[in-house]
């Protein structure tokens, strides 16, 4: 049986400046108050899974070296059809909520 894997996105609040500032995240707290600054914006960011052997690493910003070192990977915010063996590794690592069996 094959599985469908949907890697997640999470909304993160960033400062939308043209300069390269470090991001400003509100740690999942809702923005409250009447005057929400327009420079704050929620942007969906994909989380990727890198698999090496039976080890699964979740990352938002994998480098080319990270991708090359992994046995296989699933880029964030994407849909994949994966094998039973790949699904077993992800389930053992605690990512079963991202998987749907395909009959």
Backbone as CSV, one residue per row, in Angstrom:
resi,resn,N_x,N_y,N_z,CA_x,CA_y,CA_z,C_x,C_y,C_z
1,UNK,0.850,-1.177,0.000,0.000,0.000,0.000,0.896,1.241,0.000
2,UNK,0.542,2.189,-0.784,1.274,3.455,-0.817,0.647,4.433,0.171
3,UNK,1.372,5.459,0.466,0.895,6.505,1.368,1.051,7.859,0.694
4,UNK,0.172,8.782,1.072,0.309,10.171,0.648,0.894,10.950,1.812
5,UNK,1.965,11.672,1.548,2.609,12.508,2.559,2.390,13.957,2.173
6,UNK,1.857,14.728,3.096,1.712,16.174,2.897,2.565,16.841,3.958
7,UNK,3.675,17.423,3.524,4.537,18.111,4.485,3.877,19.432,4.856
8,UNK,3.988,19.838,6.114,3.186,20.960,6.599,3.794,22.317,6.286
9,UNK,2.936,23.289,6.393,3.374,24.683,6.445,2.876,25.236,7.765
10,UNK,3.592,26.179,8.294,3.183,26.849,9.532,3.264,28.345,9.287
11,UNK,2.246,29.060,9.736,2.277,30.508,9.591,3.232,31.088,10.615
12,UNK,4.145,31.899,10.147,5.092,32.581,11.010,5.010,34.068,10.723
13,UNK,5.101,34.854,11.758,5.021,36.295,11.617,6.418,36.857,11.427
14,UNK,6.575,37.572,10.348,7.859,38.164,9.999,7.693,39.664,9.837
15,UNK,8.769,40.379,10.048,8.767,41.803,9.711,8.993,41.918,8.216
16,UNK,8.115,42.625,7.547,8.203,42.748,6.092,8.946,44.033,5.736
17,UNK,10.238,44.027,5.903,11.079,45.150,5.527,11.834,44.797,4.256
18,UNK,12.199,45.773,3.460,13.010,45.462,2.275,14.440,45.061,2.638
19,UNK,14.916,45.467,3.819,16.255,45.085,4.248,16.233,43.665,4.803
20,UNK,17.404,43.088,4.966,17.508,41.710,5.437,17.616,41.682,6.965
21,UNK,16.521,41.971,7.647,16.488,41.901,9.108,16.245,40.462,9.540
22,UNK,16.715,40.138,10.724,16.353,38.835,11.303,14.844,38.842,11.525
23,UNK,14.212,37.688,11.380,12.758,37.665,11.479,12.299,37.933,12.897
24,UNK,11.091,38.443,12.985,10.465,38.712,14.270,9.237,37.829,14.366
25,UNK,9.292,36.844,15.217,8.218,35.879,15.343,7.464,36.099,16.639
26,UNK,6.177,35.900,16.611,5.360,36.101,17.804,5.097,34.806,18.553
27,UNK,5.833,33.762,18.238,5.775,32.480,18.952,4.363,31.932,19.050
28,UNK,3.608,32.031,17.962,2.278,31.442,17.925,1.207,32.235,18.644
29,UNK,1.549,33.379,19.191,0.556,34.188,19.884,-0.202,35.049,18.880
30,UNK,-1.522,35.180,19.025,-2.264,36.018,18.095,-1.909,37.495,18.299
31,UNK,-1.977,38.230,17.226,-1.765,39.681,17.320,-3.053,40.272,17.881
32,UNK,-2.946,40.999,18.980,-4.133,41.577,19.595,-4.032,43.094,19.545
33,UNK,-5.152,43.736,19.714,-5.182,45.188,19.688,-5.728,45.684,18.359
34,UNK,-6.152,46.935,18.367,-6.788,47.501,17.175,-5.768,47.924,16.131
35,UNK,-4.596,48.325,16.552,-3.630,48.852,15.606,-2.557,47.841,15.255
36,UNK,-2.854,46.899,14.374,-1.866,45.913,13.956,-0.932,46.577,12.947
37,UNK,0.374,46.579,13.223,1.294,47.207,12.269,1.245,46.491,10.921
38,UNK,1.209,47.268,9.854,1.121,46.663,8.526,2.430,46.005,8.122
39,UNK,3.528,46.299,8.809,4.796,45.664,8.456,4.900,44.240,8.982
40,UNK,3.965,43.825,9.861,3.922,42.440,10.334,3.014,41.634,9.422
41,UNK,3.448,40.476,9.021,2.642,39.657,8.136,2.861,38.180,8.442
42,UNK,1.801,37.386,8.341,1.917,35.937,8.504,2.236,35.327,7.153
43,UNK,3.292,34.557,7.105,3.735,33.928,5.870,3.812,32.427,6.113
44,UNK,3.159,31.613,5.275,3.289,30.162,5.455,4.685,29.700,5.059
45,UNK,5.334,28.967,5.946,6.680,28.444,5.702,6.623,26.927,5.720
46,UNK,7.164,26.301,4.698,7.168,24.845,4.608,8.250,24.232,5.477
47,UNK,7.944,23.076,6.069,8.911,22.327,6.871,9.267,21.047,6.136
48,UNK,10.554,20.849,5.899,11.058,19.708,5.145,11.490,18.593,6.085
49,UNK,11.448,17.365,5.562,11.923,16.197,6.297,13.117,15.614,5.555
50,UNK,14.231,15.477,6.261,15.432,14.864,5.712,15.593,13.513,6.383
51,UNK,15.739,12.464,5.591,15.824,11.106,6.125,17.198,10.531,5.812
52,UNK,17.907,10.124,6.867,19.192,9.440,6.744,19.095,8.165,7.572
53,UNK,19.078,7.014,6.894,18.866,5.751,7.601,17.476,5.748,8.208
54,UNK,17.389,5.593,9.529,16.110,5.652,10.235,15.946,6.945,11.015
55,UNK,16.805,7.921,10.743,16.752,9.211,11.427,16.053,10.232,10.539
56,UNK,15.041,10.891,11.101,14.299,11.921,10.377,14.571,13.262,11.044
57,UNK,14.979,14.229,10.252,15.251,15.574,10.760,14.279,16.547,10.107
58,UNK,13.582,17.322,10.937,12.655,18.334,10.439,13.393,19.667,10.383
59,UNK,13.318,20.348,9.249,13.999,21.627,9.096,13.198,22.542,8.192
60,UNK,13.320,23.827,8.419,12.635,24.808,7.585,13.517,25.251,6.432
61,UNK,14.817,25.253,6.647,15.727,25.777,5.636,16.867,24.798,5.375
62,UNK,16.610,23.712,4.643,17.695,22.773,4.364,18.680,23.369,3.353
63,UNK,19.958,23.140,3.585,20.972,23.602,2.635,21.174,22.539,1.562
64,UNK,21.878,22.893,0.498,22.193,21.918,-0.541,23.019,20.765,0.035
65,UNK,23.908,21.084,0.972,24.712,20.039,1.614,23.837,19.097,2.442
66,UNK,22.840,19.661,3.151,21.911,18.829,3.924,21.148,17.875,3.012
67,UNK,20.678,18.393,1.885,19.921,17.567,0.947,20.794,16.478,0.336
68,UNK,22.042,16.833,0.002,22.961,15.853,-0.594,23.342,14.767,0.402
69,UNK,23.415,15.109,1.698,23.821,14.139,2.715,22.687,13.187,3.100
70,UNK,21.444,13.582,2.842,20.296,12.743,3.207,20.133,11.595,2.215
71,UNK,19.615,10.459,2.710,19.284,9.350,1.816,18.152,9.755,0.882
72,UNK,17.150,10.417,1.449,16.067,11.014,0.670,15.430,12.105,1.510
73,UNK,14.652,12.965,0.876,14.057,14.094,1.584,12.708,14.428,0.972
74,UNK,11.912,15.141,1.768,10.607,15.614,1.344,10.561,17.105,1.661
75,UNK,10.457,17.931,0.635,10.489,19.376,0.824,9.167,19.888,1.383
76,UNK,9.244,20.892,2.228,8.084,21.414,2.929,7.033,22.021,2.020
77,UNK,5.772,21.853,2.429,4.664,22.417,1.683,4.337,21.670,0.408
78,UNK,4.757,20.414,0.308,4.560,19.626,-0.910,3.798,18.338,-0.613
79,UNK,3.261,17.729,-1.664,2.570,16.441,-1.561,3.417,15.377,-2.238
80,UNK,3.491,14.202,-1.607,4.273,13.094,-2.140,3.485,11.804,-2.011
81,UNK,3.695,10.881,-2.943,3.255,9.502,-2.796,4.511,8.719,-2.454
82,UNK,4.493,8.050,-1.287,5.700,7.381,-0.799,5.451,5.886,-0.620
83,UNK,6.526,5.140,-0.505,6.453,3.687,-0.365,6.142,3.299,1.081
84,UNK,5.814,2.028,1.265,5.570,1.504,2.617,6.814,1.639,3.491
85,UNK,7.973,1.386,2.917,9.224,1.473,3.684,9.479,2.907,4.147
86,UNK,9.285,3.867,3.267,9.456,5.266,3.656,8.432,5.657,4.715
87,UNK,7.195,5.194,4.544,6.150,5.498,5.526,6.483,4.902,6.884
88,UNK,7.030,3.687,6.910,7.384,3.047,8.182,8.432,3.859,8.931
89,UNK,9.397,4.421,8.213,10.426,5.258,8.851,9.786,6.517,9.442
90,UNK,8.892,7.153,8.679,8.239,8.377,9.167,7.306,8.089,10.339
91,UNK,6.590,6.973,10.297,5.696,6.613,11.407,6.514,6.342,12.667
92,UNK,7.611,5.624,12.534,8.461,5.331,13.693,9.059,6.602,14.288
93,UNK,9.262,7.615,13.448,9.827,8.885,13.925,8.761,9.839,14.451
94,UNK,7.486,9.441,14.401,6.422,10.266,14.975,5.725,11.195,13.996
95,UNK,5.804,10.917,12.717,5.187,11.788,11.717,3.957,11.155,11.071
96,UNK,3.278,10.279,11.783,2.130,9.571,11.212,0.977,10.515,10.872
97,UNK,0.854,11.636,11.578,-0.263,12.553,11.310,-0.143,13.214,9.935
98,UNK,1.018,13.152,9.322,1.224,13.738,7.994,0.948,12.734,6.881
99,UNK,0.629,11.485,7.233,0.470,10.410,6.248,-0.995,9.994,6.108
100,UNK,-1.381,9.668,4.886,-2.701,9.120,4.603,-2.532,7.895,3.731
101,UNK,-3.058,6.718,4.162,-2.948,5.527,3.322,-3.738,5.713,2.019
102,UNK,-3.163,5.220,0.931,-3.855,5.238,-0.365,-4.309,3.817,-0.647
103,UNK,-5.624,3.601,-0.723,-6.106,2.217,-0.928,-5.770,1.689,-2.321
